[in-house]
Amino acid sequence: MKKFFLVILAFSFILFLAGCGGDNHAGDTNNSNKTAENDVNENESNKEDKDKTEPKLEIVKTTGGAWKNSIDTVWVHSAAIFENTGDVPIEIGETQMNFKGKDGSILGTAPMVYSVPSVVLPGEQAFISESTILEGVTDPNEYSETTYNFSFDDTEGNANLLEVSGIKLIPATDDLSTPYRVTGVVKNTTDELQDDIRISAALLAEDGTLLGVLNGGVDVGVNPGSEAGFELNYPDVPGEIAGKVKTAEVKAYAWTW
């Protein structure tokens, strides 16, 4: 009897912990993270209060392109810009990219892709990108678009954004596998040594269209107030964007556990 009572008590404790879990939010390129239909019956004052505290994250720009490399392997590059359209800071979790074919099929997926930065304040943006092989695909024209599923939640964390300067966009002269490199200087504006600085550059056309996103970082120690140079040339982006990029918008942040 005592053993049975302990089992019941343990099970009840597990249910209690599950009930106390934090609210997680999911979004996608269909904007499913908007207010749910069951909120319609709330009175207007309560709804307004909830809207002010509810985390909101949207994808405001995307790009994607597929190509075949010199060994006849089909690659795809996809990138997006997130924007915090709410009134509270947001921590972005993992994103899954779904590479769709023109016939509606899924040509491949890329799970566990993370943004730079991971925490975005209201009105701020974050960049995300991935390049991967489309296994079993022989014609890049089969690729149609990339859709995104992502998780996020409100946070009290700091964005840990760092200062960047001296940004240079360097076009390739002949090797179109790396049409552009982005170089610059990042400054540690925090009060602590930083040994994992993550950097991302959005490649933009003259009209602001997103053409790709490069990622990189600085993984050596940078003291408070000190600077370090960086060069971004990963991941691969489609060679067809060569000559189209006019500006590079760069974000850097100090990643912490």
C-alpha positions in Angstrom: 0.0 0.0 0.0 2.8 2.4 0.9 4.5 1.6 -2.5 1.3 2.3 -4.3 0.9 5.7 -2.5 4.5 6.7 -3.5 3.8 5.9 -7.1 0.7 8.0 -7.1 2.5 10.9 -5.4 5.3 10.8 -7.9 2.9 10.8 -10.8 1.0 13.8 -9.4 4.3 15.7 -9.0 5.1 15.1 -12.7 1.7 16.5 -13.7 2.3 19.5 -11.5 5.6 20.3 -13.1 4.1 19.9 -16.6 1.3 22.3 -15.7 3.9 24.9 -14.4 5.9 24.9 -17.7 6.5 28.2 -19.5 4.5 29.3 -22.6 6.3 28.5 -25.8 5.3 30.0 -29.2 5.6 28.7 -32.7 5.6 30.5 -35.9 5.9 29.8 -39.6 5.8 31.5 -43.0 2.0 31.4 -42.9 2.0 33.7 -39.8 0.3 31.1 -37.6 1.7 32.8 -34.6 -1.0 35.5 -34.7 -3.7 35.7 -32.1 -5.7 32.4 -31.9 -9.4 32.3 -32.7 -10.3 31.5 -29.1 -9.1 35.0 -28.1 -12.0 36.6 -30.1 -14.4 36.4 -27.2 -12.2 38.3 -24.8 -13.3 41.8 -24.0 -11.4 44.6 -25.7 -9.5 45.8 -22.6 -8.2 42.4 -21.7 -7.3 41.7 -25.4 -5.3 45.0 -25.6 -3.4 44.2 -22.4 -2.6 40.7 -23.7 -1.5 42.1 -27.1 1.0 44.3 -25.3 2.7 41.4 -23.4 2.3 38.7 -26.0 5.6 38.0 -27.9 5.4 38.5 -31.6 7.9 37.4 -34.2 7.6 37.6 -37.9 9.7 36.8 -40.9 9.8 40.0 -43.0 12.2 39.0 -45.8 13.3 35.6 -47.3 15.4 34.4 -50.2 16.3 31.0 -51.6 18.1 29.6 -54.6 19.4 26.3 -55.9 22.3 25.6 -58.2 24.5 22.7 -59.4 28.2 22.7 -58.5 31.2 21.5 -60.5 30.6 17.8 -59.5 26.9 17.9 -60.4 25.6 18.2 -56.9 22.5 20.3 -56.3 22.8 22.8 -53.5 20.2 25.2 -52.0 20.7 28.4 -50.0 17.9 29.9 -47.9 18.0 32.9 -45.7 15.5 35.0 -43.8 15.2 38.1 -41.6 13.2 37.9 -38.4 11.6 41.0 -36.8 10.3 41.4 -33.3 6.9 43.1 -34.0 5.7 43.0 -30.4 6.5 45.0 -27.2 8.6 42.5 -25.2 12.1 41.0 -25.8 12.1 37.6 -27.6 14.4 34.7 -27.5 14.4 32.8 -30.8 14.7 29.0 -30.6 15.5 26.6 -33.4 14.2 27.0 -36.9 13.4 24.2 -39.4 13.7 25.0 -43.1 11.6 23.0 -45.6 12.9 23.0 -49.2 9.9 22.6 -51.4 9.7 21.4 -55.0 7.6 23.0 -57.8 5.3 19.9 -57.5 4.7 20.7 -53.8 6.9 17.9 -52.6 9.6 18.3 -49.9 13.1 18.0 -51.4 14.8 18.2 -48.1 14.8 19.9 -44.7 17.4 21.6 -42.4 16.5 21.4 -38.7 18.1 23.1 -35.8 19.1 26.3 -37.5 19.8 29.3 -35.2 19.6 33.0 -35.7 22.0 35.9 -35.1 21.3 37.3 -32.6 19.3 34.8 -30.6 17.6 37.6 -28.5 15.8 40.4 -30.3 14.3 43.5 -28.6 11.1 45.1 -29.9 11.6 46.5 -33.3 14.9 44.7 -33.8 15.9 42.1 -36.3 17.8 38.8 -36.5 19.3 36.9 -39.5 19.3 33.2 -40.3 20.6 31.1 -43.2 21.6 27.6 -44.3 23.1 26.0 -47.4 22.8 22.3 -47.9 22.8 19.5 -50.5 19.5 18.4 -51.9 20.0 14.7 -51.9 18.5 12.8 -54.8 17.8 16.1 -56.7 19.4 16.3 -60.1 18.0 19.5 -61.5 18.1 22.8 -59.5 15.0 23.9 -61.3 13.0 21.4 -59.3 13.4 23.8 -56.3 10.6 26.3 -55.7 10.8 27.9 -52.3 11.7 27.4 -48.6 9.2 27.6 -45.8 10.1 28.1 -42.2 8.9 26.7 -38.8 10.3 28.4 -35.8 10.0 28.6 -32.0 10.3 31.7 -29.8 9.3 33.0 -26.4 9.5 36.1 -24.3 12.6 36.6 -22.3 14.4 38.8 -19.7 17.7 38.0 -21.4 20.0 40.6 -23.0 20.6 40.7 -26.7 24.4 41.1 -26.0 24.8 43.0 -29.3 28.3 44.2 -30.1 29.6 47.1 -32.1 30.7 46.5 -35.7 32.6 48.9 -37.9 34.7 49.1 -41.0 32.4 46.8 -43.0 33.6 46.0 -46.5 31.8 44.0 -49.1 34.3 42.2 -51.3 33.0 40.7 -54.6 34.8 37.6 -56.0 36.9 38.1 -59.1 36.6 34.6 -60.6 35.4 32.0 -58.1 31.6 32.2 -58.0 31.4 29.5 -55.4 32.1 32.4 -53.0 30.6 35.5 -54.8 31.1 37.7 -51.8 33.1 38.1 -48.7 32.3 40.5 -45.9 35.0 41.8 -43.6 35.0 44.2 -40.7 35.9 44.8 -37.0 33.8 43.8 -34.0 34.3 45.5 -30.6 33.6 43.9 -27.3 31.3 46.5 -25.6 30.5 44.3 -22.6 32.3 44.3 -19.2 33.5 40.7 -19.6 35.9 38.7 -21.8 34.0 37.2 -24.8 35.3 34.1 -26.5 32.3 33.1 -28.6 31.2 36.1 -30.8 28.7 35.2 -33.5 28.4 37.4 -36.6 26.0 37.4 -39.5 25.7 39.6 -42.6 22.6 40.1 -44.7 23.4 40.7 -48.4 21.0 43.2 -49.8 20.2 44.5 -53.3 19.9 48.2 -54.1 16.1 48.0 -53.5 16.6 46.3 -50.1 15.8 42.8 -51.4 17.5 40.0 -49.4 19.9 38.0 -51.6 21.6 35.8 -49.0 23.1 35.7 -45.5 26.7 34.9 -44.5 27.7 33.6 -41.1 30.9 33.4 -39.1 32.4 34.6 -35.8 35.3 35.2 -33.6 36.2 32.3 -31.3 39.3 33.7 -29.6 39.1 35.8 -26.4 38.3 39.4 -26.9 38.8 41.6 -23.8 36.3 44.3 -22.8 36.9 47.4 -25.0 39.1 45.4 -27.4 38.5 44.7 -31.1 38.9 41.8 -33.4 38.7 41.5 -37.2 36.4 39.1 -38.9 35.8 37.6 -42.4 32.5 36.1 -43.5 32.3 33.8 -46.5 30.1 30.9 -45.3 27.7 29.3 -46.2 27.7 29.0 -49.9 25.3 31.4 -51.8 24.1 31.1 -55.4 26.6 32.5 -57.9 23.7 34.2 -59.7 23.6 36.9 -57.1 27.1 38.1 -58.2 27.0 41.7 -59.1 23.6 42.3 -57.5 24.6 42.9 -53.9 25.0 46.6 -53.0 25.1 46.6 -49.2 25.8 44.2 -46.3 24.0 44.7 -43.0 26.0 43.1 -40.2 24.9 41.9 -36.7 27.2 40.6 -34.0 26.5 39.3 -30.5 28.2 37.6 -27.6 26.8 34.1 -27.2 26.6 32.8 -23.6 25.4 29.6 -22.1 
